[in-house]
Amino acid sequence: MKRFLIATTIALLLSPGLPAQESTPAGPPMEPQGPQAPQAPGPRRSSPPAQEVVPVPVLITPPKPNGPVQKSLVRITATAVEPDYRAPWNAGGLQRGVGAGFVISDNRILTNAHVVANSRYLTVERDGDPNKYPATVQFIANDCDLALITVSAPDFFKNMIPLKFGGIPALESTVSAYGYPIGGERMSVTTGIVSRIDFQLYTHSSIDQHLAIQISAQINPGNSGGPVMQDGKVVGVAFQGYSGDVAQGVAYMIPTPVINRFLKDISNGHYDEYPDLAITYAKLQNPAQRKFLGLKDDDRGVLVSSVVAAGPSDGILRPGDVLLTIDGHPIASDANVELEGERAQFEEVVERKFKGDSVKFDLLRNKQPMTARP
């Protein structure tokens, strides 16, 4: 999969512990800023100074006490130890942060990976319940910033309502984000519109790009892991946004195709991570280059630039190949395909695959058509 870094500031939306202030963790304690220069493998956090106070979100009337969101949303407090990959013998100090999560089927709680990463102790609280319940991490997917946790207390899930998932919301449609911004004790609700559907760098890993949806809902540290709702169904999980004076009203949620893939991947009791073509490619929008490669004037095709040795495409795809379709979806010259009525980068087709699946390419090699299956 093609990866690159965006030279701007993106912050995960996890609230630090009291006293409440803006910070930047990749796990629960601090709010990570990124993307940054590559570091040692594994989730990373950084702690730049807070740039400015985040504007107070506009609150709307929360649902009634028997509303499904209020009966599903939980406040997660994580105590974690940030590892030092350059000096692993240094344990580091304890850090504390607050995020959100929500109940789904089978008495499981879905949240962000950066909320619970490296945690030593987790507690969850239900809205209107003063008790704190110990929780444990069942599965964590650092590459797509999702995690499942559960609570062993027999009465915790009593009267809790699992939320159901919807699809990809339409552009300019309205969504509502739920969570505990700035470490607040009570549930907060903010509304906004869907602004963009695109591949984005997931800041928690700082190396993985997946489908993400930009929304204008005002979400802040402490919203991480909270549901984004539309028509009574979950259409995303709040996870990162711009901070400081870089941009205002720009936040992102993890959409349901990424969530559903994560839940299906762990159904066998193990998380296998995302497959990767392990190639780089170039867009083909230059008419002279297209003519040289023998392409028709149909705005289709991308050029394979390199193939990673020993990767899944090694020996199947070659530098110089022109990819025309993927699993029957025409690849436009800007590397996009149409999926479910929306345009997305063609790697999204690969991202919906699982370990052991195959993908079919129609391509040109030395101006001759052929088919390949990495």
Buried (B, 14 or more C-beta within 10 A) or exposed (E): BBEEEEEEBBBBBBBBBEEBBBBBBBBBBBBBBBBBEEEEEEBBBBBBEBBEEBEEBEBEEBBEEEBBBBBBBBBBBBBBBBBEEEEEEEEEEEBBBBBBBBBBEEEBBBBBBBBBBBBEEBBBBBBEEEEEBEBEBBBBBBBBBBBBBBBEEEEBBEEBBBBEBBEBBEEEEBBBBBBBBBBBEEBBBBBBBBBEBBBBBBBBBBBBBBBBBBBBBBBBBBBBBBBBBBEEBBBBBBBBBBBBEBEEBBBBBBBBBBBEBBBEBBEEEEBEEBBBBBBBBBBBBEEEBBEEBEBEEEEBBBBBEEBEEEBBBBEBBBEEBBBBBBBEBBBBBEBBBEBEEBEBBBBBBBBBBEEEEEBEBBBBBEEEEEEBEB
